[in-house]
Amino acid sequence: MSNAKTLPPQSLYEGKYLRLLTRGTWEYVERTHAGGMAAIIIAVTPEDKVVFVEQFRAPLQAMSIEMPAGLVGDVHADESIEASAIRELEEETGWTADKAEVLLVGPTSSGLTNEKIAFVYASGLRKVGAGGGDEDEDITVHEIPRTRAAAWLTQKLREGYELDAKLWAGLWMIEHHLDGTPRK
């Protein structure tokens, strides 16, 4: 793999949203827009319920349970991570937030893509709409008591849903700072 460090990338295919590249023997994808960053929103309602979304994901050919998420800068190129997270939260779930705090930024799948994801903690939540996503999405919103969230997710897994592995990190971040100290 050492030649992957020194060789320039070569494009194998470019679509509307993704580009497939190779460097030496390494193949990977890049986003062709939105700066290669996504935000996953950790949102807990004033009633201490965790906000999840359910939607069909074409690559999996299955229903998936996730925390609300979206691309940073896909609407406005200069949009901050925090502003993007609040916009996506409202669009997908009908909840908005007074504040969004970036907790961690890191790669989503470092062997597959250069995309990074920001875990964003949304606070000061208020219900302002129905949610459900934009015209290309069909999102079901679930608000699950925080103390039952892990059990609910485990049940959904048994029912055949795909679960985004980042859910578990998000649940941990509700109650912990990155260094492991309690949040509340």
N, C-alpha and C positions, 0 to 999 in steps of 0.2 A: 503493500500500500504506500510505500514511501514516494512513488512517482505521483500519487494523488496530491501531494503537497506542492509539487513544482510544476506540473503540467497545467496549462490553461484549460478551462472548461470547454467542452464541445456540446452544442445543442443537438439533441436527437429528435426532439419534437417540441413544438410550442402551440398550445391551445389558447383559448380565450383567457383562462385564469391560471394555468399551470404551464411550466416548462420542464421538460425532462432533459437532464444534463448528464454528461459523463466526464470524469477526470481519471485518466488511466483506466483501471478496471472498475472503478466505483461509479454506480449510477445513483442519481438522486433527483428530487424535484424541488423547484422553487415556485413561489407565487409570482405571477407577472404583474400584480397590482397590490395595493394596500400595504406595501412595505414589509411584508413577511412577518407581521405581528398580529396575534389574536389576543383577546382578553377573555378570561373565564371569570364570571362574576359570582362571588360568594355573597349571597343575600339572605338575611334572616329578618323576617317581618317583626313588627312590634309585638305580635302574639307569640314570638319565639318559634316560628315555623321557618324551615329551610325551603327556599324556592328552587324547584327543579323543573326542567322541561323535558318533554317526551316528543320525539319526532322520528319519522322514517329517515334513515340514512342510506342513500343509494349504494355507496361502496360496500356496506355491510349487508344490504338487502334485508334489513331488519329494523325494528323499532329500537330506539336507543334512549336511555335516560341519561341526562347530562345536567350540569349547572348551566345557566344561561351563558352564552358566549357569542363572540362575533369578531370580525376583522377590525383592526384599528386602521382608520384612515380610508375605509372603503367608500365613505360618503364625502368626507372633506379630507383632502390630502394632508393638511396641517393639523388635524384633530389629535388632541392628546389622548393617551391611554385612558385617563380618567373620564374624559368627556365621552369617548367612544363607549366605555363600559356602561355609563349611565344611559346613553342612547339605546344601546342594545338591550339592556335590562328592561327599559320601558317598552321597546318594540316587541320583545319576545314574551314578556310576562304581564305587562300593564302596571308594573311597579316602577316608581322612580326613586332616586336617592338624593339626599342633600349633599352627601360626600362620597367620594370614591378614593380609596387608598391602595396604591400598588404595593403588594406584599412581596412579590417575587417574580422575576422574569427568567425564563429558561427555555431550552429547546423542547419541542413537543416529541420528536422522534429523531434523535441526532444522527442515526444511520440512514434515514430516509429523506429528510428535508432540512432546509436551513430555517424553517419557520420557528419562531419563538412564541411563547405564550406568557401573558402576564396574569398572575392571580391577583384579582382586585377585590377588596373587601368593600361592599357598599353598605352605608349606614344612613340612618334617618329615612327609612323607607316609608313611602306613602303610595297607596293604590290610586292610580289616575286613569286607568283604562282596562280594557279586556285582555290585551296581549294577543298572543297567537302568531306573531311574526308578520312579515310582509306578504305581498301577493304571491310570492314563490314558496312560502312556507306554510306548514300546517302543524302548529305547535300546540300541544296540550300542556297547561301549567299545573304543577302539583305543589301544594304547600303542606309540608309534612312537619309535625312537631319535632323540634331538634332532638329531643331525647329518644325519639322513635325512628329517626332518619336512617341509621345504619340497618336496623331490622327491616324497614320498608324496602330499602335497596336490595337487601339480600332476598327478600320475597320476590321482588321484580326479576332478579336474576333467575330464581327457580321457575318463574313463569315464562322464561325464554327471552326476556329483554336483553339487549346488549347494554352493558354499563361502562361508561367512560371511566377508565382507571383513575383519572384525575379527580373523580368524585371523592375518593378516600382522602386525598391530600386536602381538598377543599373542606371536608368535614373536620379534619384535624386542625386546619387553620382557623376555624370558627372559635375554637377553644384554646389555641396556643399561638404564641409568637413563634417566629422561625427558630429561635434558640431553645424552644421547648417550655418556656415559662408560661404559666396560665395567662390567658387573655383577660378573663373576668375574675 
